[in-house]
Amino acid sequence: MSRYEVRGLSRDKELIRHVARRLAAGDAAAKRLRKELTDKAVPAASSGGNILAALRRSPLVGMDWEIERPIEYGREIDL
């Protein structure tokens, strides 16, 4: 067991204490509660590659585009 401090609303103080006691029990009910709280309150960890995955889902995948741009060498200036 460890002791720690959290910041929160005064009205949630007793709720947090009850949840902590319930989780500390370590039984099957505590395990279910921990999983449910984790699923609802903890953001999913990013596995990386999200941008690449999004690009692969794009409706433009597989299109044969020929994009050309004129070559410009700039303008002449007097120094």
Summary of the structure (lengths in Angstrom):
residues: 79
radius of gyration: 27.7
end to end distance: 74.7
largest distance: 82.1
contacts: 90
relative contact order: 0.06
helix: 46%
strand: 0%
